[in-house]
Amino acid sequence: MTEKRKAVVLVSGGLDSLLAAKVVQDQGVHVEGINFYTGFCVEGHTHAIRKSDKARPKRNNALWVAEQLGMKLHIIDIIEEYKNVVLNPKHGYGANLNPCLDCKVFMVSKAREWIERNGFDFIVTGEVVGQRPMSQRKETMPVVSSESGADDLLLRPLSARNLPETLPEREGWVYREQLHGFSGRSRKPQISLAKQYGFDDYAQPAGGCCFLTDANYSAKLSDLWQTRGEKHYELDDIMLLKVGRHLRPRPHFKVIIAREEGESRFLQGYRKQFSHLETVSHTGPLALVDGDVDAEDMELIARLVARYSKGRGEKQVELEVTGLDGVRHRLTVAPLLAHEIPGTWLL
């Protein structure tokens, strides 16, 4: 290999992409990373605002991976382009609203466009055969390669020995015998390899790096689409779905109630977009009201919010209600009792 080749690796921030990049780096290839921002990314959002998660490092794991490897990272906003993947996935959804196969095809396709513009030679991902039930099966991995247009420019260093040779291997840009043959859902081979490299502070896998794989989040997104009568979303919509309790006491409105101080602070930024309530007689959460409500609805909402305040055991709780027009008024209500809140309200 007389000419130093260049590869771009798709970096999620997890262990697999960290290892894949390292394996290729160790073969003398110049590696840079791409992190595609969809708006549905898990890391760096909810745990960064919650006081209960204060012990967790507040970091962007993709940037952390790049720092560990001493490589450049390109963070690319694909929020608008990605909407069609979420709303109209050719290969359908997984267990929840996760369009994993379409997502992988789309991201590898964007990486292929990027290497063509920037003079890079091939693409690297941290995929492992059999690790994910939708996008990382032996029969679906060729779909990603072909439909993305990457074909044999796509190298999966952690599973390469279980897959057909790629162009980088045939041309001697990387040596196949120095790649790996991991397969299945077990993380032991990756953890062992990480130990060999001296990595011990990596992001732990927890069902993927996307909120769309989460059943609760998907239920809230589905409710949003059903209520609006169309499959559509904006960035504020999907950010709000990540925070607070989402309850729908009546079909025509929803209440978003902060679960702790950090979430209340986050929801403060949306007060001008929604009618909202705060308890004044007792410590309590900020709550946003999504929908058109009348006086009877607002009393029910106030009782619900009072239930989640420090005054839940009192006979009366006073709240301040602020409408979309900025007009404020006060309500004094009896908090709802636990048995008066059906489980069906919680999305």
FENURMO-V358692 format. One record per residue. RES is the residue in one letter. OMEGA is omega in degrees with one decimal (NA if undefined). NEAR is the number of other C-alpha atoms within 10 Angstrom. D_CENTER is the distance of its C-alpha to the mean C-alpha in Angstrom with 2 decimals. Layout:
# FENURMO-V358692
RES,OMEGA,NEAR,D_CENTER
RES,OMEGA,NEAR,D_CENTER
This chain:
# FENURMO-V358692
M,-175.9,12,38.63
T,-179.4,6,40.56
E,179.9,8,38.01
K,-178.3,11,34.79
R,-177.1,18,31.96
K,179.6,20,28.58
A,172.9,23,25.20
V,-178.9,26,21.68
V,175.0,27,18.89
L,-174.4,25,15.26
V,175.4,28,13.55
S,-173.8,27,10.08
G,179.9,21,11.48
G,-175.4,21,12.34
L,-174.0,23,15.96
D,-179.8,24,16.59
S,174.9,24,16.04
L,-178.0,28,18.00
L,-179.6,23,20.79
A,179.2,25,20.94
A,-178.5,30,21.47
K,-179.7,20,24.01
V,-179.1,20,25.93
V,175.1,25,26.46
Q,-176.0,18,27.28
D,176.4,12,29.90
Q,174.6,16,31.66
G,178.9,15,32.42
V,172.7,21,29.92
H,-175.5,17,28.51
V,169.1,25,24.71
E,-176.2,23,22.22
G,171.4,26,18.44
I,172.5,21,16.05
N,-179.2,20,12.44
F,-178.7,21,11.15
Y,-177.3,14,9.12
T,-172.4,17,7.82
G,-178.6,20,6.78
F,-176.9,18,3.59
C,-178.2,16,2.39
V,-170.9,17,3.33
E,175.5,20,6.69
G,-177.9,14,9.17
H,-170.7,17,8.58
T,-177.2,17,9.99
H,179.8,18,12.03
A,-176.9,17,13.42
I,-176.0,19,15.05
R,178.4,18,16.22
K,-178.3,13,19.70
S,179.8,12,19.44
D,-172.1,13,16.99
K,-179.9,11,19.42
A,-179.3,8,20.42
R,179.4,9,17.13
P,179.1,11,17.18
K,-175.7,14,15.56
R,170.3,13,14.58
N,-173.1,14,12.33
N,177.1,20,12.37
A,176.6,25,12.78
L,179.0,19,15.72
W,177.6,18,16.96
V,-179.8,25,17.21
A,179.7,21,19.10
E,-180.0,12,21.32
Q,-175.4,12,22.22
L,-178.7,15,23.29
G,-178.2,11,24.94
M,178.2,16,23.35
K,178.4,14,22.31
L,176.9,21,18.68
H,177.0,17,18.01
I,-172.1,14,14.86
I,179.4,12,14.93
D,178.1,13,13.64
I,-174.0,15,13.30
I,-176.6,15,12.02
E,-179.8,13,15.38
E,-174.7,11,16.06
Y,-177.3,17,12.85
K,-178.3,17,13.88
N,176.7,13,16.55
V,-178.1,21,14.40
V,-173.1,22,12.54
L,-175.1,16,15.85
N,-177.8,13,18.31
P,-179.9,17,17.21
K,-176.3,12,20.48
H,176.1,14,19.74
G,-178.6,16,18.25
Y,174.1,19,15.41
G,-177.8,15,14.91
A,179.4,13,15.43
N,178.4,16,13.11
L,-178.0,21,11.87
N,178.2,22,10.28
P,-165.4,23,12.52
C,-177.6,24,12.16
L,177.0,25,15.64
D,179.2,24,15.63
C,-178.8,18,12.40
K,177.0,22,14.18
V,-177.5,22,17.37
F,-176.2,19,16.06
M,177.5,19,14.61
V,176.2,23,17.79
S,177.8,18,19.83
K,177.4,18,18.54
A,177.5,25,19.31
R,176.5,22,22.70
E,-177.1,14,23.46
W,-178.5,15,22.60
I,177.9,16,24.98
E,-179.9,11,27.65
R,-170.4,9,27.55
N,174.5,9,27.53
G,175.6,11,29.99
F,-170.9,17,27.88
D,-177.3,20,29.00
F,-174.2,24,26.18
I,179.4,25,22.49
V,171.5,25,21.02
T,179.6,24,18.01
G,-177.7,21,17.37
E,177.9,25,17.59
V,-179.1,26,19.87
V,175.7,24,22.02
G,-177.3,20,21.40
Q,179.6,17,18.26
R,-172.7,16,15.97
P,-176.1,15,17.87
M,-171.5,20,16.95
S,-174.6,25,16.45
Q,170.2,21,18.25
R,-176.6,18,21.55
K,-178.4,15,24.75
E,-179.7,12,25.53
T,179.6,15,22.24
M,174.7,21,21.96
P,177.8,17,24.95
V,178.4,17,23.32
V,-178.2,24,20.58
S,-174.4,19,23.44
S,-175.6,14,25.70
E,177.5,15,23.62
S,-175.6,21,21.86
G,-179.7,18,25.37
A,-179.6,20,24.74
D,-174.9,16,27.09
D,168.2,18,28.49
L,-179.7,18,27.04
L,-179.5,27,23.88
L,175.8,30,24.37
R,-170.5,27,22.49
P,-176.2,28,24.35
L,-178.7,27,23.25
S,-170.2,21,24.57
A,-176.3,23,27.04
R,175.7,17,30.12
N,-173.2,15,28.98
L,177.9,15,28.54
P,178.5,11,31.06
E,176.6,13,32.01
T,179.8,18,30.28
L,178.6,17,32.06
P,178.8,20,31.19
E,-178.7,18,32.82
R,-178.0,12,35.82
E,179.0,10,36.50
G,176.3,11,36.38
W,171.5,21,33.59
V,-179.7,24,32.13
Y,-175.4,14,34.04
R,-177.5,17,32.86
E,177.5,10,34.56
Q,174.7,13,32.33
L,-172.4,20,29.14
H,-179.8,18,27.89
G,-179.6,17,27.99
F,174.5,22,25.19
S,176.8,21,24.30
G,-172.9,15,22.95
R,-179.1,12,20.35
S,179.3,11,22.18
R,-174.4,14,20.72
K,179.2,10,24.26
P,179.3,15,25.09
Q,-179.6,17,22.11
I,177.9,17,22.84
S,179.3,12,26.48
L,177.4,13,25.89
A,178.9,19,23.80
K,178.4,11,26.78
Q,-179.3,10,29.15
Y,-179.0,12,27.41
G,176.6,9,27.35
F,178.1,15,23.59
D,-176.5,11,23.03
D,-177.4,9,20.33
Y,179.3,17,17.25
A,-179.7,18,13.76
Q,178.7,10,14.27
P,179.2,11,12.63
A,177.0,9,11.27
G,177.6,10,10.43
G,-175.5,15,8.11
C,-173.7,17,5.18
C,179.5,17,3.00
F,-178.3,22,3.89
L,175.5,24,6.69
T,-176.3,21,8.20
D,-176.1,17,8.96
A,-178.4,14,12.44
N,179.0,16,12.74
Y,-179.2,19,9.87
S,177.8,19,11.28
A,179.2,16,14.69
K,178.0,18,14.11
L,177.0,22,12.95
S,177.3,15,15.95
D,178.3,15,18.15
L,-179.3,19,17.33
W,-178.6,13,18.42
Q,-178.6,11,21.38
T,-179.1,15,22.58
R,179.5,11,22.54
G,177.5,9,24.17
E,176.1,10,21.98
K,-177.1,15,18.61
H,174.7,14,17.47
Y,171.7,16,15.00
E,-177.4,11,14.90
L,179.2,12,12.46
D,179.5,10,14.10
D,-173.4,12,13.60
I,174.5,17,9.85
M,-178.8,14,9.92
L,179.2,14,12.70
L,-178.7,20,11.20
K,-167.6,19,9.16
V,171.6,22,12.61
G,171.2,22,15.96
R,177.5,15,17.85
H,-178.2,22,17.97
L,178.5,22,21.47
R,-179.9,19,23.49
P,179.3,18,27.16
R,-176.8,13,28.49
P,-172.1,9,27.30
H,175.6,13,27.72
F,178.1,16,25.64
K,176.7,24,22.67
V,176.5,25,22.53
I,-174.5,22,19.61
I,178.9,26,20.96
A,-179.6,24,19.69
R,179.9,18,19.73
E,-174.6,16,20.92
E,-179.1,16,22.26
G,178.9,18,19.13
E,176.5,20,17.48
S,178.7,21,20.86
R,179.1,15,20.90
F,-178.1,17,17.55
L,177.0,21,18.83
Q,-177.9,14,22.08
G,-177.8,9,20.65
Y,-174.8,14,20.59
R,-178.4,18,24.13
K,-178.4,14,25.78
Q,-175.1,13,23.68
F,163.2,17,24.42
S,-176.8,24,27.37
H,-177.2,27,26.71
L,172.3,29,28.50
E,176.6,24,29.21
T,179.5,25,31.70
V,179.9,15,34.71
S,-179.3,16,36.98
H,174.3,16,34.48
T,-178.1,13,31.31
G,-175.1,25,28.35
P,167.4,25,24.94
L,178.4,26,24.22
A,176.7,29,23.53
L,179.0,27,22.68
V,-179.4,24,24.38
D,-178.9,17,22.88
G,178.3,14,25.89
D,-176.2,11,29.65
V,175.3,16,31.49
D,-175.8,7,35.14
A,180.0,8,36.99
E,177.3,9,36.81
D,-176.8,14,33.04
M,177.1,17,32.71
E,177.3,16,34.92
L,179.4,17,32.77
I,179.9,27,29.63
A,178.1,28,31.60
R,178.8,23,32.69
L,179.6,25,29.16
V,178.6,28,27.95
A,179.2,32,31.14
R,-178.0,21,30.27
Y,178.0,19,27.24
S,177.0,22,29.45
K,179.9,15,31.96
G,-174.9,20,34.59
R,-178.5,21,33.48
G,-179.2,14,36.77
E,178.8,12,38.98
K,-177.5,11,40.97
Q,173.9,16,39.80
V,179.3,24,36.87
E,180.0,20,37.06
L,172.2,22,34.12
E,-179.4,16,33.87
V,178.4,19,32.49
T,-179.0,19,31.65
G,178.0,16,31.64
L,179.6,13,30.08
D,179.2,10,33.47
G,-180.0,13,33.26
V,-177.2,9,36.11
R,170.6,13,35.93
H,-176.2,11,37.73
R,176.6,15,37.87
L,173.4,17,37.67
T,-172.8,18,39.08
V,171.9,18,37.89
A,179.6,20,38.00
P,174.5,25,34.60
L,174.2,20,33.51
L,-175.7,13,34.33
A,-176.6,10,31.83
H,178.3,7,33.50
E,178.7,9,33.25
I,-178.7,14,29.44
P,178.0,10,28.76
G,-179.0,9,25.71
T,178.2,9,25.12
W,-174.8,14,24.28
L,-178.0,16,21.01
L,NA,17,18.21
